[in-house]
Amino acid sequence: MSVSYGTLNENVKHSNGPTKLKMSFKEEKRPLLDDSQSDVIEGAYDDTVLDLSKPINNAGSEKLQEYDPLLHRQIEHPTTDLDTMIHLLKGNIGTGILALPDAFRNSGWVVGIFGTLFMGAVCTHCMHMLIRCAHELCRRAQVPFLSFDEVAEYAFKTGTETSKKYAKLFKFTINLFLCITQMGFCCVYFLFVATNIHDVIQHYFVDINIHWYLLLLLFPMIFINWVKNLKYLTPISLVAGILTCTGLVITFFYMLQDLPSIRTRHAFSSWSQLPLYFGTAVYAFEGIGVILPLENNMKTPQDFVGLTGVLNTVMVMVTSLYTAVGFFGYLKYGDKAVKGSITLYLPPNEILAQSARLMMAVAIFLSYCLQFYVPFQIIWPSIRAKLSTEKSRFIGEYAVRTSMVIITFLLAAAIPNLGAVISLVGAFSSSALALILPSIIEIVTFWPNNLGKHNWILWKDIFIMLFGVVGFLIGSYVSFLNVISPQQ
């Protein structure tokens, strides 16, 4: 699959009349999940001049109202609805799902069930919010699609005079949290692979410190991330998907055997542990970064939203699967589920169980480069612009790739506690991307006169923001304490 983002060039002209912002669509290919070409036909979009003397969402231009970005997307290799469903499932199901029994241990099974369903509904709604804002801003800018950071930038740039001052800052904030989130995922992937391989080898051969496994993984991780063109990794990605599905089926096979009575498990754990649940749960649901790239690349993007659209269909499946893994995993293993992955509790004496661990470890190892690709594409362009020769750019790219992998290795080695890292990444960065920032974007995009009757959209977004901020602050604090002094 390939994803293309529209990039806008702005030229602000000052005159005695109203301030004008000229926006032109420039072709730029920035694939996210693989690197086969997806070209927008050059020259298909005319320059348009927007009057920014007042908030653009109040301008009422007939031309802007008539422009439909979905009808102006011309993509060489668009994805079908089924392709998009598969990619969206893959984008949401990773190491987070295996940590949900630990999340339920921190919340209790009743709070865990309703909390996970609620979290799924809120995160899905925030994804819809982001798409709605993207469509509105595309209509204003007369371009077919925008990326996450561009949506944030143009929400502020086409808003009030005050908001325009913070457009670049908000775009930087989006990219910063994207980098933190994805690099955090890479740290979790390092730890997940090392921990599962450590347990298998410990059982059959010898017990070696987990740091040696992290070091042994470093060089293969570097080499696989030297591959610049992700289309060459497409077959490997397919293998990773098959291994993940097979590993989950085997995990369910063991998880559903000899279940104890529900009375032996806590319906509610404790208030002090709830922030850890929040961090792990929001980490698992963090798929908002791939929403716009997937919707932008669809053959029929109108099928993505709607009551029975691709997004709702997939998120209902994901939320149901998360709830099932969390509930049955906690019911099966109870307070022992503290390691951050349910695969670590499969019977060590059975070959099938050990094969499931290895399958999941290999699948996550092969998926590392997909998580790595996002922060690299954010960081590398600014470094590349400072290098003047082709040779320096060639060497520089490999140096940046290697350095970024080493950074994730060092962070993983410094905190070899899988569950604590997952909760910290979720509470600190995932909550910002999935809950707080989309709410701010929607308020700014439709401020002040398009926020619904009695400004219900404003109050709804404020509630989601407060929920995210409380989870961000308390969850990050408690998760950080858990990193320093892990629960036994």
ABEGO torsion letter per residue (X at the ends): XBBBBBBBBBBBBBBABBBBBBBBBBBBBBBAABABBBBBBBGABBBBBBBAABBAAAAGBAAAAABBAAAABBBABBBBAAAAAAAAAAAABBAAAAAAAAAAAAAEAAAAAAAAAAAAAAAAAAAAAAAAAAAAAAAAAGBABBBAAAAAAAAAAABBAAAAAAAAAAAAAAAAAAAAAAAAAAAAAAAAAAAAAAAAAAAABBBBBAAAAAAAAAAAAAAAAABABAAAAAAAAAAAAAAAAAAAAAAAAAAABGBBBAAABBABBBAAAAAAAAAAAAAAABAAAAAAAAAAABABAAAABEAABAAAAAAAAAAAAAAAAAAAAAAAAEAABAAGBAAAABBAABAAAAAAAAAAAAAAAAAAAAAAAAAAAAAAAAAAAABABAAAAAAAAAAAAAAAAAAAAAAAAABABAAAAAAAAAAAAAAAAAAAAAAAAAAAAAOAAAAEBGGAAAAAAAAAAAAAAAAAAAAAAAAAAAAABBBX
